[in-house]
Amino acid sequence: MTKWIPKKEFLISVTLVALLSVIIYFAGLFFVLGEVREIEDVYRNTESEFSKNEKARTLKSLAESNKEDIQTLREFFIQKGDEIEFIEKIEEIGRKSGTTFEIDSINPKLEQGDILKENIEVRINIEGSWSKIMNFIDMLEKTYFGVSIQNINLDINTPGQWSGFIEFIIFREK
């Protein structure tokens, strides 16, 4: 038997067919991967829209069921423009408690990093009997506005008459 030696043209054609097969394989692979990515993107976007709609429905339901609590919380913060109402409320508390007082200072103070609220520092000079001053402080703390007593400094002037100052913070929505 004679040894078969492939001809040059045969080797070139086999090499070209193999090369063409590899090129077609990678082109098909690239095309399929592109289609898979496109399908995954569409699925993710569909899932995101569904998720957004579901979250919106959930939040709306929660807001509806907790309407009174949300309103109470909103009233806790002094709204822009409600500052005068708050001062009138302090004056009403002073009249009811029977104390003599004067608002010494009102200073807005922005808290670093807090995007929802700002604090307003208030200092009141007050004078009256011990029970009347304590009644004033108690009624101040029980207002529907957010109030935090920071400092109380009282001295007795005459027997039964106290005077000093009260510093507190009220919370205002930005």
Order of alpha helices (4+ residues) and beta strands (2+ residues): alpha-alpha-alpha-beta-beta-alpha-beta-beta
